[in-house]
Amino acid sequence: MTIFLLFLMIAVMLAIDIARRSNQPQKVSDARPARENSTPLFGQRFFHPAHSWTVVDTAEQVTVGIDDFAQSVLGQLTGARLPELGKTCKQGEVIAVLRRGDKELPQVAPLSGTIVDVNPKLARNPRLVNTSPLDKGWIVKIAPWNLRLEVANLMRSGSAERWQKAVRDQFIQWFSGSHDLVLQDGGKIADNVCDDLSKEEWKQLVEEFFPIASNDRITKQTMD
């Protein structure tokens, strides 16, 4: 039921975001259409419901990473299993597995395409994901197959912020039911909070908050 309500909330936020954009007045111009790279799509960050993000660099390449919630829940990384160059992926398929001790967190591709670059620094220093999840801690770069079609399935700007706040509040409520220390001063999720969870509790947490990434069949199919 909780997962259903979460995805229902995401759908409502996306609908509101689309309706707001469609109601904005359209400018009429006799000039030639702008080049594709100058449209609002480029440079924007989009979020997938499984807590991965993508920034559209060009029509031929996007950068992919994980959001702050995902890195906060897992804690300081001790390792990362990354994909090979040239591997293909579909939107929602697992492309990487992040690890802290015996806890693992699969991460999905926000867009379909071919992996054209893997962050070389992560193998040596996986904690870049913790210190800079939205910048230096990027995971891969993808040459997208259906960029404009698939970004419509992702969240951006205001809708993403509202969704992230709702997920964070839900996490605090879920975690505080059996554990006391969830937040630090200032309301941030406590460091390495997953260390307080048993393997079974961690599995339940991943299924609750990363339902797409927790699919064992997809994980095996993509990472083998």
C-alpha angles and dihedrals in degrees: 000000000000092000091048091052091047093054091042089055091049091051092051092049091050091049092051091048092050092046091050092052093046091054093056113107114257119229117232117214136169090210122106116272114274118255113269094248091061096058121106091256093077120082092016124124119229127192130216119213089243089064101258121125137202133202116203106230098171137335087272101045142037130182119229133200143138128272128248094259092059095049092045093053094048095042129205106358121235096184147353133211107213132190127251124256112266094027114137125223140183127225108278096018120125112257102167141018121215120202141200111180107306093342118098130189119194117214124206135217111255089203137028119249148088122309107239100170139020122201102256093198095063094071090059098033114020090170088079083086088062099043097041111013095160098043129013092018094066114141110205144348118230134200098221123223101198104017103162094038096050100041085066086071092056134078127242141183114335098010091052092049093051091047093049092050091050092049092048091051090048091050093052090051092047095046098043090058091079105009130052107204108067105128135049125210108296094035098276120144109263118259116267092358091164090069088076092059128088118229090259092050090048090052090052091049093052091048090049100046104020101037095155095046093047094066103120093200093056091044092054094043094051103038100041 
